[in-house]
Amino acid sequence: MDDFREQCRRQLARSLNDRIKYGFFKHYKPILDDESRSFDTMADYRKWADENLPRYLGYKLIRPENAK
C-alpha cells in the first residue's frame, strides 16, 4: 500500500499537461480506425455500424435477436 501511495504522490506532482499526456492511450478499434468515412445521415451511419462493426464495440442496433 505504501508503494501505491508513493506512486499517487509522484503522479500528483506532475504538471497538468503531463497528467493529460500520460493519462490517455490510443486503443486500436478494428474497422473504425482502418479508414476515414462520412455518412449523409445518422441513420446511414447506424445501418453501416450495425452491419460492419463487431458487437463488442457496442454499436449494434437493439433488436430482439441481439438483445441478449
C-alpha positions as CSV (number, residue, x, y, z in Angstrom):
1,M,0.0,0.0,0.0
2,D,2.9,2.3,0.7
3,D,4.1,1.8,-2.9
4,F,0.7,2.8,-4.2
5,R,0.6,6.0,-2.1
6,E,4.1,6.9,-3.3
7,Q,3.0,6.4,-6.9
8,C,0.0,8.6,-6.3
9,R,2.2,11.4,-4.8
10,R,4.5,11.2,-7.8
11,Q,1.6,11.4,-10.3
12,L,0.1,14.4,-8.5
13,A,3.5,16.1,-8.6
14,R,3.4,16.1,-12.4
15,S,2.1,19.1,-14.3
16,L,-1.4,19.1,-15.6
17,N,-0.2,18.8,-19.2
18,D,1.9,15.7,-18.3
19,R,-1.0,14.1,-16.4
20,I,-3.2,14.6,-19.5
21,K,-0.4,13.4,-21.9
22,Y,0.2,10.2,-19.9
23,G,-3.3,9.6,-18.7
24,F,-4.8,8.5,-22.1
25,F,-3.8,6.0,-24.6
26,K,-4.9,5.2,-28.1
27,H,-6.6,1.9,-28.5
28,Y,-7.0,0.4,-31.9
29,K,-10.6,-0.3,-32.9
30,P,-10.9,-2.7,-35.8
31,I,-12.7,-1.3,-38.9
32,L,-13.3,2.1,-37.2
33,D,-9.6,3.0,-37.3
34,D,-8.9,1.5,-40.7
35,E,-10.1,4.3,-42.9
36,S,-12.0,7.6,-42.5
37,R,-15.5,7.7,-43.8
38,S,-18.5,10.0,-43.6
39,F,-22.2,9.5,-43.8
40,D,-25.1,11.7,-45.0
41,T,-27.3,10.8,-42.2
42,M,-27.1,9.3,-38.7
43,A,-29.4,6.5,-40.0
44,D,-26.8,5.7,-42.7
45,Y,-24.1,5.5,-40.0
46,R,-26.2,3.3,-37.7
47,K,-27.0,0.9,-40.5
48,W,-23.3,0.7,-41.5
49,A,-22.2,0.2,-37.9
50,D,-24.8,-2.5,-37.3
51,E,-23.7,-4.4,-40.4
52,N,-20.0,-3.9,-40.1
53,L,-18.8,-3.5,-36.6
54,P,-18.2,-6.3,-34.0
55,R,-20.8,-6.5,-31.3
56,Y,-18.2,-6.0,-28.5
57,L,-17.6,-2.4,-29.7
58,G,-21.2,-1.6,-28.7
59,Y,-22.6,-0.4,-32.0
60,K,-25.3,-2.9,-32.7
61,L,-28.9,-1.8,-33.0
62,I,-31.2,-3.1,-30.3
63,R,-33.4,-5.9,-31.7
64,P,-34.9,-8.9,-30.0
65,E,-32.3,-11.3,-31.7
66,N,-29.3,-9.3,-30.4
67,A,-30.6,-8.0,-27.1
68,K,-29.0,-10.9,-25.1
